Amino acid sequence: MIARMWRGWVHTDRLAEYVDIVEGTGMSEYRATPGNQGAQLLTRDLGDGRTELITLSWWDDLDVIRAFAGDDIEKAKYYPEDDEFLFDRETTVSHFEVQPGGESALSAAARRS
């Protein structure tokens, strides 16, 4: 299993609106892709008017990530609405191999997402 992570930053006063957009675009597209095992959107108020967002998703393997992201799986995928909300973002994503023992906890988390 592969974990895929991306980070971006929004103004805190626009967070709720942007969360709705992300859930309706990227997160729902993650979850609809065969081989995706779940996805969560994490947020963290930085206390200075900025909020950090992290998308974290779990995938069967790199091939199913390619089905979602295209051949360059390191390149972050954006939607037209993102430009209105994100004042900073990572242009790449990180991939991590989920080690044995972590998959059962991830499966439970994916069922809740």
N, C-alpha and C positions, 0 to 999 in steps of 0.2 A: 504494500500500500504506500502511496505517495501523498504527503501533505503539501499543499500549495498555499503560499502566503503572499499577500500584497498589503501595502500601507499607503494611506493618503491622509490629508488634513483639510478640515473645513472650519469655518467660523462656527463657534458653538451655538450661536443664535439661529443657525440654519440647519443644525444637525437633524432634527426630527423630520424635516422636509426631505433632506438628502437620504436618510435611512429608508424612507418610503420608496424613493427612486431606486436605490441600490437593490432593495428587496424585489422590486418589480422588473429589474433588468438583469444584472449580473448574477445575483443570488438565485433567482428563479431559473436562469439559463444553466447555471452550474447543476442545480438539482435535477433538471430535465435531461441532462446529458447521460446516456447510458455509460455505466462504469463509475459514475460519481456516487460516493458513499455518504455524502452529507456536506453541509456548509453552514458556517456561522459568520455573523458580522459582529465584531467586537468594537467597542468604542471606549475612549478614555479621555475625560475632560482634563486638559493640561493646566487649567486654572488661570489662563491668561487670555481667554477669549477664543482659544483654539481647541479643537477636539481631534484626536487621532482616531482613525478608523483602520481596522485590520479585517481583511477577508481571509478566512481560513477554510479550506475545503480539502476533502479526502477523496482520492481517486484510486482505482484498481491498479493502474500502471501509467507509464508515460504515454503510451499509445492513445489511451482514452483522453488524456489531457490534450494531445494533439487534435483530437476530434473536436474539442471545445475551442482551443486557442489558436490552432493552425500550426504550421511547421516550426515556427520560432516560439517554442513554449516559454522562453524566458521573457518575452516581450509582454507587458501588461496589456490587457484588452480593455478598451474604454468605449463608452457610449456617448452620444451627443450631449446628453444632459450633464455629464460629468464636468464639462468645462465651466458651467455656470456656478458650480458649487465648490470645486476643489481649488484651493489656492496653492497647494503643493501636493505632489504625489510621486511615488516611485514609478519609474518607467519600466522597471523589470519586476518580476516576481521571483520568489525563492521556492525551491522544491526540497523536501526532506523525505528521506526514507523512514517510514514508521517501523520501529523495531518490534520484534515479537513480544507479545505481552501487552503492548499498547493498543492492539487492534480491537480487543474485546471492549475496552473502555470507549474507543472511538465508535464502535458499532452502536453502543448504547446512546452516545451523544447524537449520532446521525439519526437514529430513530426519533429523537426528540426534536430535530430541526425541521 
